[in-house]
Amino acid sequence: VRKFFPETWIWDLVHTDSKGEVNIFYTIPDTITEWKASAFCVQDNAGFGISSPVSLTAFQPFFVDLTLPYSVIRGEKFNLVANVFNYLNRCIQISALLAKSSDYKAEILSPEGNTATVCANERKTYIWAVSPLKLGEVKFTITAEAKLNTRGTGNSTSPEEETIRRDTLIQTLLVEPEGIKKELTQSSLICTKGITTSEPVSLSLPKNIVKGSARAYFSVIGDILGTALRNMENLLHMPYGCGEQNMALFTPNIYALDYLNKTGQLTEEIRVKGTGYLSTGYQKQLSYKHRDGSYSSFGTRDREGNVWLTAFVYKSFAQARRYIYIDDNVQSQTLIWLASKQKSDGCFENAGSHFNNALKGGEEGEYSLTAYVVAALLEAGHSAAHPVIQSGMNCLETAFDNGVHNLYNQALFAYAYGLADNEKRCQFFLEKLDKTATRDGGLVHWQREKKPPADDFPVFYYRAPSAEIEMTSYVLLALLNKAKLTPEDLSYISRIVHWLVKQQNPYGGFSSSQDTVVALQALAQYGYLTFSKESLNTVKVNFMESPSRAFQVNDKNRFLLQQASLPTIPGKYSVEVNGTGCVYLQTTLRYNVHLPKKVAGFSLSVQLANVSCTSNFPPKFDLVLSASYTGNRKVSNMAIIDVKMLSGFVPVRSSLKKLQYQNSVVDRVDIKNNHILFYLQKVSQKEISFSFSVEQSLPVSDIKPVPVHMYDYYETDEYALAEYKTPC
């Protein structure tokens, strides 16, 4: 049975013996193909060496190959194509059988049915018309057999067939519901001391839900960073195609490794995995570096480096040095560039902009940038006496004298002054912030002054905006950095942490990239401060009609993710926790909604052009996308346009390449499964448009319309939606 088909096979770091040799054993994947491999090695004295490539052909003389689309939408039909190849040196009788399943209906279209005679070096094609009947992954199992006619012995003259070869192939197809995916989470951190605490969980659905698409599950884990640690390579489930987003994947690994190290939980397996992510992220980040040592979102595609990003990279690389090799020359060059952007008054000039212009702080923008750079240099390990930091502190003092009114700046100043050991200034800002805190049901957080009006479609975006998570996390970091924490401080801190935890997504990240980095840094520090090995909890989920489920959480299984699906949606459940210590609970609800008419912040339209629907050739047409910003700022932040492909269609790659190199509107294009992601540095009120070509690669009938989703990467509650359908 063949079912393992990786695109790349071996990518391993191995240690050799004193002769520079090592023997490793691998199982060849099930793909019929030629694998090419090469090795490179590094040694202190000999330096760098690379081998010449070698190849290995994985082959069998009789096999079956399946062709099917990446995904289809419920209600669509497609042709499942199976090719049976005969490389034996004789003619054989073959048959191909598609296993029956309640997950789909299949009807063979080949006129001669399942059997045929195929001679040496020939193939036979079988086609089934398939209609999937269930959502999710549908498994197709096809078995091809080769038989020889052998005459019976003795008096028998009837031919008998002897099976000489058999090949079974298993492949899966994703069947998706119509509409747009939505994901809601209800998260909480519950800490108990011998008493039972209960919390209600209510699951409700919107009116425009796609029938049968709702799924819900409850999960429990015994560590505040547990969910994030399980998803370090994908904390956001958002695109990661620019220099700042790559750092949002890189930096949390440092905080996670630090936390595990300090709490005595760092195993060799986690260390190897974490340092692997750091090494990969470091190499990738260098591709966004300019020759002068600065960094920007799209590297040399951008005119100049970005001060915010460069300070962020410099700090993160300095902290990563504890775990991986970081080139000192690269860091020195970066520090020289940062120092060159400092003016005579100590403030930093705004080369490049903050990724989230909703946080710029208006006229105080220069001060927030300076506070950020000063904090980054202090976190990188420089002393407060460093000339760049001293000069930067002079700028902050000027700002202090003039009055710091912007809430985000106050949070950042509190953090920077705390790192510089200026407790008096830090305390001043913390007291100021306390007066403007939002207190809600025992939780504490901070909101922007000019917060955009709440979306009146609450099931669409449900977490706090990125700006508020980032702001609240800076206040939390400033509090955690205090030299002495009183019981009152700890109580106040825990109320902030409980609010922050409620904003987490199902993967351990938050709303966007910067808020995820700062919030995980704060949660890691809090986790270390409150860490206890004496935790033992029973978590009980009470279902409405079904029997309840109980989970045991203790020190030995604190990183084990325990889950149960919630069978009734909509429905009301309750969760009871008793024992000692803290547990992290999360309920996740996923469903699809029909395309809502509402938009907020962008205008988006999709037109079709150059349509070709002739019977001799596969359908082909151009998609023309037009967009503009309609929100309450002058321009948006980086925007993503996510175009889903029609089932059976693929983009014409040459048209995407042309777009990237000849069109200044689009900064980057990524293909992710059946989605095309376009990165736009910023979008203004002036309409922009661009186009690319798509063509059909596999025939699918009853093709459903698919969505195009545009959103601000850092202010995700600004978005627009459109859809398109096949013109043929």
C-alpha positions in Angstrom: 0.0 0.0 0.0 1.5 3.4 -1.1 0.3 6.5 0.9 3.4 8.5 1.7 4.2 11.2 -1.0 6.4 14.0 0.4 7.6 16.8 -2.0 11.0 16.9 -0.3 12.3 13.9 1.5 15.5 14.3 3.6 16.7 17.5 5.2 18.7 16.4 8.3 21.6 17.6 10.3 23.8 14.7 11.4 27.1 14.3 13.2 30.0 12.4 11.6 32.7 10.3 13.2 36.4 11.2 13.3 36.9 10.1 9.7 34.0 12.4 8.6 31.7 9.4 7.8 28.3 8.5 9.0 25.8 5.7 8.0 22.1 6.6 8.2 19.1 4.4 7.3 15.9 5.8 5.7 12.7 4.3 4.3 12.1 5.4 0.7 8.8 7.3 0.3 6.1 5.7 -1.9 6.5 8.1 -4.9 7.6 6.6 -8.2 10.3 9.1 -9.0 14.0 9.9 -9.1 15.4 11.4 -5.9 18.5 13.7 -6.1 20.5 14.3 -3.0 23.7 16.2 -2.1 25.4 16.8 1.3 27.5 19.7 2.6 29.6 19.7 5.8 31.4 22.1 8.0 34.5 21.4 10.0 36.6 23.8 12.2 39.9 23.2 10.3 38.8 22.0 6.9 36.1 24.6 6.5 33.1 24.0 4.2 32.7 21.0 1.8 30.0 20.0 -0.6 29.4 16.7 -2.3 28.5 16.1 -5.9 24.8 15.1 -6.3 23.8 11.4 -6.3 20.4 10.0 -7.5 18.2 7.2 -6.5 15.3 6.0 -8.6 12.3 4.6 -6.7 10.5 2.4 -9.2 8.3 -0.7 -9.6 7.4 -2.3 -13.0 3.7 -2.2 -12.4 1.9 0.7 -10.6 -1.1 2.9 -10.6 -1.1 6.7 -10.5 -4.0 9.0 -9.4 -4.8 12.5 -10.6 -7.2 14.6 -8.5 -7.6 18.3 -7.6 -6.2 19.7 -4.3 -9.8 20.4 -3.1 -13.4 20.7 -4.2 -16.4 22.4 -2.7 -19.4 20.4 -1.5 -21.8 19.8 -4.4 -19.1 19.8 -7.1 -18.4 16.8 -9.2 -15.0 15.9 -10.7 -13.3 13.2 -12.7 -10.9 10.9 -10.8 -8.3 9.8 -13.3 -6.2 6.6 -12.7 -3.4 5.6 -15.0 -2.1 2.0 -14.7 1.5 1.5 -16.1 2.9 -1.8 -17.3 6.8 -1.9 -17.5 6.8 -5.8 -17.3 8.2 -7.4 -20.4 4.9 -9.1 -21.4 1.2 -8.4 -22.1 -1.0 -8.7 -19.0 -4.6 -8.6 -18.1 -5.2 -5.7 -15.7 -8.0 -4.5 -13.5 -8.4 -1.3 -11.5 -10.8 -1.1 -8.6 -11.8 2.0 -6.7 -12.8 1.0 -3.1 -16.5 1.7 -2.2 -17.1 4.3 0.4 -20.1 6.1 2.0 -18.0 9.3 1.6 -18.6 9.6 -2.1 -20.5 8.3 -5.1 -18.4 7.0 -8.1 -19.3 5.8 -11.5 -16.8 4.4 -13.9 -16.7 6.2 -17.3 -14.4 3.8 -19.2 -16.6 2.0 -21.7 -14.9 -1.5 -21.3 -15.3 -1.4 -17.5 -12.6 -2.3 -15.0 -10.5 -4.8 -17.0 -8.3 -4.5 -20.0 -5.2 -6.0 -21.7 -2.0 -3.9 -21.6 1.2 -4.9 -23.3 4.8 -4.0 -22.2 5.6 -0.3 -21.8 2.0 0.7 -22.2 -0.6 2.3 -19.9 -4.3 2.2 -19.5 -6.4 5.2 -18.2 -9.5 4.7 -16.1 -11.9 7.6 -15.3 -14.6 7.7 -12.6 -17.2 10.5 -12.2 -17.0 11.3 -8.4 -19.5 13.2 -6.2 -18.2 13.6 -2.6 -20.8 13.3 0.0 -19.0 14.5 3.2 -17.0 17.5 4.3 -13.4 17.2 5.3 -10.7 14.8 4.1 -12.1 12.1 1.8 -9.9 9.1 1.3 -9.7 7.3 -2.1 -8.2 3.8 -2.3 -7.5 2.3 -5.7 -6.1 -1.2 -6.3 -4.6 -2.3 -9.6 -3.9 -5.9 -10.3 -1.9 -7.6 -13.1 -2.9 -11.2 -14.0 -1.5 -13.8 -16.4 -3.5 -16.4 -18.2 -2.3 -19.9 -17.2 -3.9 -23.0 -18.7 -5.3 -25.5 -16.1 -3.4 -28.8 -15.8 -4.8 -32.3 -16.5 -8.2 -32.5 -18.3 -9.2 -28.9 -17.5 -9.2 -26.5 -20.5 -10.6 -23.5 -18.7 -8.1 -20.6 -18.5 -7.1 -19.6 -15.0 -5.7 -16.2 -14.0 -2.8 -15.9 -11.7 -2.3 -12.5 -10.0 1.4 -11.6 -10.4 1.4 -8.0 -9.3 -0.8 -5.7 -7.2 -0.4 -2.0 -6.3 -2.7 -0.1 -3.9 -2.6 3.6 -3.7 -4.3 5.8 -1.0 -4.8 9.6 -1.6 -7.0 12.1 0.1 -9.0 15.0 -1.2 -10.2 18.0 0.8 -13.9 18.7 0.5 -14.7 22.2 1.7 -18.0 23.8 2.6 -19.2 26.9 0.6 -18.6 30.4 1.8 -15.9 31.8 4.1 -14.2 30.1 7.0 -14.6 31.6 10.5 -13.0 30.7 13.7 -14.0 31.8 17.2 -12.2 31.0 20.5 -13.1 31.3 24.1 -9.9 31.0 26.2 -9.3 31.3 29.9 -6.6 30.6 32.5 -8.1 29.2 35.6 -6.1 29.0 38.8 -7.4 27.0 41.8 -6.4 26.3 45.4 -8.4 23.3 46.5 -11.8 24.8 45.6 -14.0 24.0 42.5 -14.2 26.8 39.9 -16.8 26.6 37.1 -17.2 28.5 33.9 -20.0 28.5 31.3 -19.3 27.9 27.6 -22.0 28.9 25.2 -21.8 28.1 21.5 -24.1 30.1 19.2 -24.2 30.4 15.4 -24.9 33.3 13.0 -27.9 33.4 10.7 -25.9 33.2 7.5 -24.0 30.0 8.5 -23.4 27.4 5.8 -25.4 24.3 6.7 -23.4 21.4 8.2 -20.1 23.4 8.4 -20.0 23.9 12.2 -17.4 22.1 14.3 -16.4 22.7 17.9 -14.0 21.3 20.4 -12.7 21.9 23.9 -9.1 21.7 24.8 -7.1 21.8 28.1 -3.4 22.1 28.6 -1.4 22.6 31.9 1.0 25.4 30.9 0.4 29.0 30.0 2.7 28.7 27.0 1.5 25.1 26.1 -0.6 26.0 23.0 2.1 28.3 21.6 4.8 25.7 22.2 2.9 23.2 20.1 2.5 25.6 17.2 5.8 27.5 17.0 6.0 27.2 13.2 2.5 28.6 12.7 1.3 30.8 15.6 -1.0 32.9 13.4 -2.3 30.9 10.5 -1.7 34.1 8.5 0.8 34.7 5.6 4.4 35.1 6.5 6.0 36.5 3.4 7.7 39.7 4.6 10.7 40.5 6.8 8.6 41.6 9.8 6.3 38.6 9.7 9.3 36.2 9.5 10.6 37.8 12.8 7.2 37.1 14.3 7.9 33.4 13.7 11.5 33.7 14.9 11.4 35.7 18.1 8.8 33.7 20.2 11.1 30.7 20.0 13.6 32.6 22.1 11.0 33.4 24.8 9.8 29.8 24.8 13.3 28.3 25.1 14.2 30.9 27.9 11.0 30.0 29.7 11.6 26.2 29.5 15.2 26.7 30.5 14.5 28.8 33.6 11.7 26.4 34.7 13.8 23.3 34.2 11.6 21.9 31.5 13.8 22.2 28.4 14.3 18.7 26.9 16.9 17.9 24.3 14.1 17.2 21.8 12.5 20.7 22.3 15.9 22.4 22.3 16.8 20.8 18.9 13.4 21.7 17.4 13.6 25.3 18.8 17.1 26.0 17.6 16.2 24.5 14.2 13.4 27.1 13.8 15.8 29.8 15.0 18.5 28.8 12.5 16.0 28.7 9.6 14.5 32.0 10.6 17.9 33.7 10.9 19.0 32.6 7.4 15.7 33.7 5.9 15.8 37.1 7.7 19.2 37.9 6.1 17.4 37.9 2.7 15.5 41.0 3.9 18.8 42.8 4.8 20.1 45.9 2.9 23.8 46.4 2.1 24.0 49.1 4.8 23.0 46.7 7.6 19.3 47.7 7.8 16.2 45.6 7.3 12.9 46.2 5.6 9.7 44.3 4.8 10.7 43.3 1.3 14.5 43.7 1.5 16.1 45.3 -1.5 12.7 45.8 -3.2 12.2 48.6 -0.7 14.0 51.9 -1.2 15.5 52.1 2.3 15.7 50.2 5.6 13.1 50.5 8.3 14.2 51.7 11.8 11.4 49.8 13.6 12.2 46.5 11.9 16.0 47.0 12.1 15.8 47.6 15.9 13.5 44.5 16.3 15.8 42.3 14.3 18.9 43.6 16.1 17.4 42.9 19.5 16.1 39.4 18.5 19.4 38.3 17.0 21.2 39.5 20.1 18.8 37.4 22.3 19.0 34.4 19.9 22.8 34.3 20.4 22.2 32.2 23.5 21.0 29.3 21.3 22.4 29.7 17.7 25.3 31.3 15.8 24.8 34.9 14.9 27.4 36.8 12.8 28.9 39.6 14.9 29.8 41.5 11.8 26.2 41.6 10.7 25.1 42.9 14.1 27.9 45.5 14.2 26.8 46.9 10.8 23.2 47.0 11.9 24.1 49.0 15.1 26.1 51.5 13.1 23.1 52.0 10.7 20.8 52.5 13.7 23.1 55.0 15.3 23.3 56.9 12.0 19.5 57.5 12.1 19.7 59.2 15.5 19.5 63.0 15.3 21.4 65.5 17.5 18.5 65.7 20.0 18.7 61.9 20.6 15.4 61.2 18.7 15.4 58.7 15.8 14.3 59.9 12.4 11.4 57.8 11.0 13.1 56.0 8.1 10.4 53.5 7.1 7.2 53.5 9.2 5.8 51.5 12.0 4.0 48.4 10.6 0.8 49.5 12.2 0.1 53.1 11.5 -2.9 53.0 13.9 -0.2 53.1 16.6 1.9 55.9 15.3 0.9 58.2 18.1 0.3 61.3 15.9 2.7 64.1 16.6 4.4 61.9 19.2 5.4 59.3 16.5 9.1 60.2 16.8 9.0 59.6 20.5 7.4 56.2 20.3 10.0 55.2 17.7 12.8 56.3 20.0 11.3 54.5 23.0 11.1 51.4 20.9 14.7 51.6 19.7 16.0 52.4 23.3 14.1 49.4 24.7 15.4 47.1 21.9 19.0 48.1 22.6 18.6 47.6 26.3 17.0 44.1 25.7 19.9 43.4 23.4 22.2 43.6 26.4 23.7 47.1 26.1 24.0 49.1 29.3 22.1 52.3 29.9 25.5 54.1 29.6 25.8 53.2 25.9 26.0 56.5 24.0 23.1 55.7 21.6 20.9 54.8 24.6 22.0 57.8 26.6 21.2 60.1 23.8 17.9 58.3 23.2 17.0 58.8 26.9 17.6 62.6 26.4 14.9 62.5 23.6 12.5 60.6 26.0 13.2 63.2 28.7 12.2 66.0 26.2 9.1 64.1 25.5 8.4 63.7 29.2 8.8 67.5 29.7 6.4 68.2 26.9 3.8 65.6 28.2 3.2 62.2 26.7 -0.5 61.9 26.0 -0.8 59.0 23.6 -1.7 55.7 25.5 0.5 53.5 23.4 3.5 55.8 24.0 2.8 55.8 27.7 2.9 52.0 27.8 6.1 52.0 25.7 7.8 54.7 27.8 6.9 52.7 31.0 8.6 49.7 29.5 11.7 51.6 28.3 12.2 53.4 31.6 11.8 50.2 33.5 14.5 48.5 31.4 16.8 51.5 32.0 16.3 51.1 35.8 14.6 54.5 36.1 11.9 53.3 38.5 10.6 56.8 39.2 9.7 57.5 35.6 8.4 54.0 35.0 6.1 54.3 38.1 4.9 57.7 36.9 3.7 56.2 33.6 2.2 53.1 35.3 0.1 55.3 37.6 -1.0 57.4 34.7 -2.0 54.2 32.7 -3.8 52.8 35.7 -6.2 55.8 35.6 -7.1 55.1 31.9 -7.3 51.2 32.2 -10.5 49.5 31.1 -11.8 47.3 33.9 -14.3 44.7 32.9 -15.5 41.8 35.1 -12.3 41.6 37.1 -10.1 41.9 34.0 -7.8 44.8 33.1 -6.7 46.1 29.7 -6.1 49.3 27.7 -8.0 50.6 24.6 -7.0 53.1 22.0 -8.4 56.6 22.4 -9.7 56.7 18.8 -10.9 53.2 18.5 -12.7 52.5 15.3 -16.5 51.7 15.8 -17.1 48.1 16.7 -18.1 45.9 13.8 -21.8 45.2 14.1 -21.2 41.7 12.6 -19.6 40.4 15.9 -19.1 36.8 14.7 -16.7 38.0 12.0 -13.9 39.4 14.1 -14.0 38.5 17.8 -10.6 39.1 19.3 -9.4 42.5 20.5 -7.5 44.5 17.9 -3.8 44.0 17.6 -3.0 47.5 18.8 -4.8 46.9 22.2 -3.1 43.6 22.7 0.4 45.1 22.0 -0.3 48.1 24.3 -1.6 46.0 27.2 1.4 43.6 26.8 3.9 46.5 27.1 2.2 47.6 30.4 2.4 44.0 31.6 6.1 43.8 30.7 6.8 47.1 32.5 5.0 45.8 35.7 6.9 42.4 35.5 10.2 44.2 35.3 9.7 46.0 38.6 12.4 45.2 41.1 9.9 44.2 43.9 6.4 43.0 43.3 3.9 43.4 46.1 0.9 41.0 46.5 -1.3 43.9 45.2 1.0 44.1 42.1 0.7 40.4 41.5 -3.1 40.5 41.8 -3.2 43.4 39.3 -0.8 41.6 37.0 -2.9 38.4 37.0 -6.0 40.4 36.0 -4.1 41.7 33.0 -2.9 38.2 32.1 -6.4 36.8 32.3 -7.6 39.4 29.8 -4.6 38.7 27.5 -5.1 35.0 27.6 -8.7 35.5 26.4 -7.4 37.1 23.2 -5.4 34.1 22.1 -6.2 32.3 18.9 -6.4 28.4 18.8 -2.7 28.2 17.8 -1.3 30.2 20.8 -0.7 33.4 18.8 -2.8 36.6 18.8 -4.5 38.9 16.3 -1.4 39.8 14.2 2.4 39.5 14.3 3.7 42.3 16.6 1.1 41.8 19.3 1.9 38.0 19.2 5.6 38.7 19.8 5.1 41.2 22.7 2.3 39.3 24.3 4.2 35.9 24.3 7.2 37.7 25.7 5.0 39.0 28.6 3.3 35.7 29.1 6.6 33.8 29.2 7.9 36.2 31.9 4.7 35.8 33.9 4.8 32.0 33.5 8.3 31.9 34.9 7.3 34.2 37.8 4.3 32.1 38.8 5.7 28.6 37.8 4.9 25.8 40.2 5.5 22.1 39.9 2.8 21.4 42.5 -0.1 21.5 40.1 -2.8 18.8 40.0 -6.2 19.5 38.5 -9.2 17.7 37.3 -11.0 19.4 34.5 -14.6 18.3 33.9 -16.7 19.3 30.8 -20.4 18.9 31.4 -22.3 18.4 28.1 -26.0 19.0 27.8 -27.3 15.5 27.1 -24.1 13.5 26.7 -22.1 12.2 29.7 -19.4 14.5 31.0 -15.7 14.2 30.1 -12.9 14.5 32.7 -9.3 15.4 32.1 -6.4 15.0 34.5 -3.7 17.7 34.4 -0.5 17.4 36.4 3.2 18.3 36.2 4.0 15.2 34.1 1.5 16.0 31.4 1.4 19.8 31.5 2.3 20.1 27.8 -0.1 17.4 26.7 -3.0 18.9 24.7 -6.2 17.1 25.7 -9.2 17.6 23.5 -12.9 16.6 23.2 -15.2 17.5 20.4 -18.4 19.3 21.5 -21.3 17.4 19.8 -24.2 19.9 20.0 -23.9 23.2 18.3 -25.5 25.6 19.2 -25.4 24.5 22.8 -24.5 25.4 26.4 -21.8 23.6 28.4 -20.1 24.1 31.7 -16.5 23.5 32.7 -15.5 22.6 36.3 -11.9 22.8 37.5 -10.8 21.5 40.9 -7.4 20.9 42.5 -4.4 23.2 42.8 -2.4 25.2 40.2 -3.4 26.7 36.8 -4.9 25.2 33.7 -5.4 26.8 30.3 -8.8 26.1 28.8 -9.9 26.9 25.2 -13.1 26.3 23.3 -12.8 26.6 19.5 -15.7 27.0 17.1 -15.2 26.8 13.4 -17.8 27.2 10.7 -18.4 28.8 7.3 -20.7 31.7 6.5 -22.2 32.7 3.2 -20.4 35.8 1.8 -21.6 38.8 3.9 -22.4 42.0 2.1 -20.7 44.1 4.8 -17.3 45.6 4.3 -15.2 47.8 6.7 -12.1 49.7 5.6 -11.6 48.6 2.0 -13.5 48.6 -1.3 -12.8 45.5 -3.5 -14.1 44.3 -6.9 -13.3 41.3 -9.1 -13.9 41.3 -12.8 -13.2 38.7 -15.5 -11.4 39.5 -18.8 -10.0 37.8 -21.9 -12.3 34.8 -21.3 -11.6 31.7 -23.5 -14.1 28.9 -23.3 -13.5 26.9 -26.5 -14.1 23.1 -26.4 -10.7 22.2 -27.8 -8.7 23.9 -25.0 -9.2 24.1 -21.2 -11.0 27.2 -20.0 -8.7 30.2 -19.4 -9.4 33.8 -18.3 -7.9 36.8 -16.5 -9.0 38.0 -13.0 -8.9 41.8 -12.6 -8.7 42.9 -9.0 -9.5 46.6 -8.0 -9.1 47.9 -4.5 -9.0 51.1 -2.5 -8.9 52.1 1.2 -12.0 53.5 2.7 -11.1 53.5 6.5 -10.5 56.4 8.9 -6.8 56.7 8.3 -5.0 58.2 5.2 -3.6 54.9 4.1 -3.9 51.3 5.3 -1.0 49.2 6.6 0.3 46.3 4.6 -2.8 44.6 3.0 -3.2 41.1 1.9 -5.5 40.0 -1.0 -6.3 36.3 -0.7 -7.7 34.9 -3.9 -9.1 31.3 -3.6 -8.9 29.3 -6.8 -11.9 27.7 -8.4 -11.9 23.9 -8.0 -9.7 22.4 -10.8 -8.2 25.8 -11.7 -4.6 26.9 -11.2 -2.9 30.3 -11.7 -0.7 30.8 -14.8 2.6 31.2 -13.1 4.2 33.4 -15.8 1.4 36.0 -15.2 2.2 36.0 -11.5 5.9 36.5 -12.1 5.3 39.3 -14.5 3.1 41.0 -11.9 5.8 40.8 -9.2 8.5 42.2 -11.4 6.7 44.7 -13.6 3.9 46.0 -11.3 4.8 48.3 -8.5 1.4 47.8 -6.8 2.1 44.2 -5.8 5.2 43.7 -3.5 5.1 39.9 -3.2 3.0 36.9 -4.5 2.8 33.6 -2.6 0.9 30.4 -3.6 -0.4 28.4 -0.7 -2.3 25.3 -1.7 -5.3 26.6 -3.6 -4.9 30.3 -2.5 -2.9 33.1 -4.1 -1.7 35.7 -1.7 -0.9 39.2 -2.9 1.0 41.6 -0.5 0.5 45.3 -0.9 2.8 47.6 1.1 -0.1 50.0 1.6 -3.4 51.0 0.0 -4.6 54.6 -0.3 -8.0 56.0 -1.2 -6.9 56.1 -4.8 -8.0 52.9 -6.5 -5.4 50.4 -7.7 -5.9 47.4 -10.0 -3.9 44.5 -11.3 -4.7 41.2 -13.1 -3.4 37.7 -13.5 -4.4 34.6 -15.5 -6.0 31.3 -14.4 -6.6 28.1 -16.4 -8.3 24.8 -15.7 -6.0 21.9 -15.0 -8.5 19.3 -14.1 -12.2 19.1 -15.2 -14.7 19.8 -12.4 -18.4 20.3 -13.0 -21.1 22.3 -11.1 -18.2 24.6 -10.0 -19.2 26.8 -7.0 -18.3 30.5 -6.7 -15.2 31.2 -4.5 -14.3 34.2 -2.2 -11.6 36.9 -2.5 -10.7 38.3 0.9 -8.8 41.6 1.4 -7.6 42.7 4.9 -5.2 45.0 6.7 -2.5 42.7 8.2 -2.2 44.6 11.5 -5.8 45.9 11.8 -7.7 42.8 10.8 -11.1 44.3 11.5 -10.6 46.3 8.3 -11.5 44.1 5.4 -13.5 43.6 2.2 -14.9 40.6 0.5 -15.9 39.7 -3.1 -16.5 36.5 -5.0 -16.2 35.2 -8.6 -17.4 32.2 -10.6 -16.4 30.4 -13.7 -17.5 32.1 -16.9 -17.5 28.9 -18.9 
